[in-house]
Structures are given as C-alpha cells and as structure tokens.
Amino acid sequence: MTAVPFVPVRDALVLAAGNGDRFHDGTRQSKLLQPILGEPIILRTLASVRAAGITHAEVVLGYQAVRLRALIEAHTPSGLHLHFCYNPDWHLENGVSVLTARRRLTNRRFALLMGDHLFEAPVLTRLLAEPARPRESLLAVDSRSVAADVAAEATKVRMSGDRIVAIGKDLQRYDALDTGMFVCSPHVFRALDRSRDRGDTTLSGGIRELAAEGLIRAVDTGPADWYDIDTVADLQHAESLLGERAESA
C-alpha cells in the first residue's frame, strides 16, 4: 500500500457565529463571552487551538460580532494569526458558517472547530498529525459509554471499521459521539454545497455527503476530556470539572 504523504496542518476554521439559543442565562449576551474559571469560552477555545500547533485561524462571526471580535483581538494568543469573516445568515445552521469561509481555505487542509467546544490541546494535535488520503476528512470521536441523557443531546456517529457511515442526533444505533473536532479537506465545501441543495444546511448534512463517498474517517479521542457548552448547566458542569482538575494539578 502506498504511504499517505503527511502535510502539516497549520490552519483552523473556528465557528463563532451562532446566538446560542439554548443558553438561557437571563441576558442576550453571546455564550462565547461567558467565562469559565474567569476566561471567556471563545478565548479558551483559541488558546487550545494555538497550543495544538495551529498558527492561522479563520473565525466566522455573526451574532454580536463586534463584541466578540473586540474581545478576541484584545486577547489573541501569541503566535496565532487571525482573520475574521462575517456570516449574515448566522441564525441558520452551522454548515452555512463553514461555507462563508471557503474562499480562504480552498487549497489546503484545515482544522474545523466549534467555538463553544472546549477540548484538550493534545487531542487536536493528534488529529492534525493523522495522515489522510486526498479529499478525506477526519472527525475526532468519543467511543466511551455515556449516560442516556447525554447521548440524547449529542450528535452521534455510526462506523464501519474507522469509516463513518452515519451521523446525526437521532441515530438509534451508534458507536461514538461526535466531538465537533475535524480536520477537513477542501472537498468538504462541495459536500456542503450538495447538502444545501438538498435543503439541509447543517454541518452534519455535509458530513453525511462525505460518508456516502467514503471520505470521512473517525479518530478516537481516547481518555481525553471535551465539553460541548450548549446550556447554562453544561457551562456549570464543565467549570466544576475543570476546577477540580486545576486544583489537583
């Protein structure tokens, strides 16, 4: 078998456009501005991006774009070069936000990350170092058992070997959870175009298109922790666990 050439990935696309409509804290403030252990969610995400070895990040803004951009620009991690783009249709699904950035990422592989997902930098470092075939994308998945209520809220994947063959929140049979950490080939934009033409503007819709082509592969996170901050309860839970880890370190 011909070895797959390794090309370092140094770019990331970070989705930060949504309004977090499930995050009800009595204000209309973007949840990405909310602090965890004193640091806003979006800054923790970008710090992990830089710690993983990323040097350039494209950040898609939408809801409260001015406030988010001002915060990010004032606290950009050292060595991380940023570019911002604006998604005027931020109220639609996240596949639209990915397509907003396509002009700047048409000729190289890139990490695709959710602004409200906290993760350990070594997980992304491993994903960035994983060889991949041309047009193939990678998704970090968590195959550990979780409580039924956690699984019910999560996006799930079904696999055949290491190939993802189905993805969605409503899967009844699944093998792992989608962590929201990807390394993508630019071919993902074509997949998202096809999904949109079918009336599905979610990122998962584009991933289903890749799955149909055999072009999305799973990489297990192992024991690493990650947190999807959808609700106030999610934030409180993540802050509690991160606080315990900081005290024990």
Beta strands, then each sheet from edge to edge (+ up, - down):
strand 1: 11-16
strand 2: 35-36
strand 3: 39-40
strand 4: 56-61
strand 5: 81-86
strand 6: 110-114
strand 7: 117-119
strand 8: 137-142
strand 9: 156-160
strand 10: 163-168
strand 11: 176-184
strand 12: 216-220
strand 13: 226-228
sheet 1: 5+ 4+ 1+ 6+ 11- 8+ 12+
sheet 2: 5+ 4+ 1+ 6+ 11- 9+ 10-
sheet 3: 2+ 3-
sheet 4: 7+ 13-
end
